[in-house]
Every structure is written in C-alpha cells, then in structure tokens.
Amino acid sequence: MLAPVPRPTDPLAVRCSRALLSPRSRLSLLALVLLTAGTLVLLYEPQRLLASGWPETGGAGAVLLFAVAYGLCTAAFVPRPVLNLAAGALFGSAAGLTAAVAGTVLGAGLSFTLGRVLGQDALRPLLRGRWLRAADGQLSRHGFRSMLAIRLFPGVPFAAANYCAAVSRMGYVPFLLATAIGTVPNTAAYVVAGARADEPGSPAFLFSAGFIVLSGLAAAVVAWRKRHALRRPATAAAVPAAPEREPVAAP
C-alpha cells in the first residue's frame, strides 16, 4: 500500500501572513509610506496652507486643529521652522507655542511608532558601523538625556532623530518627554519671530533671531567635539600594542 502524501504543516494563509509581516516586508511598507508622504508634500505643499491659507477662526478648536496638522506635516518631512513661524503668525506667541509644541510631540510620536513597528526588526541587524553602533548605544542606555540634548541643539534633523530613536531600544515615555521639554526653547524662538515678523526691529524679534543663530552655532560646536570624541576610541583600538619582550636569562 502506498504511503500517504504528507500535507504541508503550514497552510497557505499562514505562510502568506508570515511573509507579509516579516521584517523586510514591514520595512518596505515603511519606505512606501515615507515616499508617499514626501511626494504629497512636494505636490501639495501643505506648509503654504498652514502659513497663509489657514481659515480665520479663533479659539481652542483652531489651535487644536493646527496642532494635528502640524504633527502630520512633521511626520511627512515638512521643515519645523516653517511651521513654527506659521504658528506664531497665526495665533501669537502663547497659543502658537502651545500648538507648535503639541504638534511636535504628536509628529515625533507618529514617526517613532512607524519606525518602531515597521522598521526596527529589519534595521537593527544592520547597525555595524562605528557611528551607528555609538548612536544606538547612547540612545539605548541614556535615552532621555541623549534625546534631550538632541532636541535642545538643533543640529540633528527632526525626522532623522525620530527614526534613529525608534530603531534603538529607547522607550516611548523618555522619548516623548525629552521631545516635549527639549523643543520648547528653539520652538519658542521661531514662534515669537513669526508673531513679531511685522516688527523686525522690536526687541522680541531681535532676541528670537539672535537665539536661533546662537543655538545653531552651539549645535555645530557640539557636533564637532562629539565627532572627535567618537574618533579617539577607534584610533586607539587601531594602534596595535607593542609586543612584550621575553625576559633574558642571566648567564
């Protein structure tokens, strides 16, 4: 009698679901989402709508709606300085700062979630470079402190910091808390500048512009010093140690 033909242990639906949920498939989906978002931003330029075409409605509802739009735009790579200037021009210093910080946290959380769910499993095995390993270790061990420093000094692009933190082992709470605190000074400077754009000679506008310039210079200096600090361990490791001499026996 012929032996029965063994059936596959995994049904077709299970194998298809595993393939679709694999790290590479999720990374491809993340790339597609980001590419689509970037294309839509280039085609429709939502930053112009927020800057000049926003409906003239006041109140907390308008501020909340602007914060949601701000968060979606930052997740789609719209530059935050443009949105911060628009927030100040539309709502003034206090309400504009509230909307901008809320939108910043929302956009950062959205980017972090996308990177963590769709990209972490596929990208972590690729962390082989010296700079990538150093950044991953810093964010994983000292998440809040490292992200707070990144947000205070605007040298790292906002989207890049979000996705780097998502690939690391940093938690949600330290990431969002550091983002909410660290983005306040620089965001406030842009918002005040936008609110006082019609008075370029006013002390508030001059102070905001000076703060933006000084923070940018400080970020460049810190980045340069960190670059040399990361290079020293590798240089020291590349120099081979001198071989020990064997003791010479006495005659």
Stockholm file with secondary structure:
# STOCKHOLM 1.0

chainA/1-251         MLAPVPRPTDPLAVRCSRALLSPRSRLSLLALVLLTAGTLVLLYEPQRLLASGWPETGGAGAVLLFAVAYGLCTAAFVPRPVLNLAAGALFGSAAGLTAAVAGTVLGAGLSFTLGRVLGQDALRPLLRGRWLRAADGQLSRHGFRSMLAIRLFPGVPFAAANYCAAVSRMGYVPFLLATAIGTVPNTAAYVVAGARADEPGSPAFLFSAGFIVLSGLAAAVVAWRKRHALRRPATAAAVPAAPEREPVAAP
#=GR chainA/1-251 SS CCCCCCCCSSCHHHHHHHHHTSHHHHHHHHHHHHHHHHHHHHHHCHHHHHHHCCCCCCSHHHHHHHHHHHHHHHHTTCCHHHHHHHHHHHHHHHHHHHHHHHHHHHHHHHHHHHIIIIIHHHHGGGCCSHHHHHHHHHHHHSHHHHHHHHHHSTTSCHHHHHHHHHHTTCCHHHHHHHHHHHTHHHHHHHHHHHHTTTCTTSHHHHHHHHHHHHHHHHHHHHHHHHHHHHHHHHHHHHSCCCCCCCCCCCC
#=GC SS_cons         CCCCCCCCSSCHHHHHHHHHTSHHHHHHHHHHHHHHHHHHHHHHCHHHHHHHCCCCCCSHHHHHHHHHHHHHHHHTTCCHHHHHHHHHHHHHHHHHHHHHHHHHHHHHHHHHHHIIIIIHHHHGGGCCSHHHHHHHHHHHHSHHHHHHHHHHSTTSCHHHHHHHHHHTTCCHHHHHHHHHHHTHHHHHHHHHHHHTTTCTTSHHHHHHHHHHHHHHHHHHHHHHHHHHHHHHHHHHHHSCCCCCCCCCCCC
//
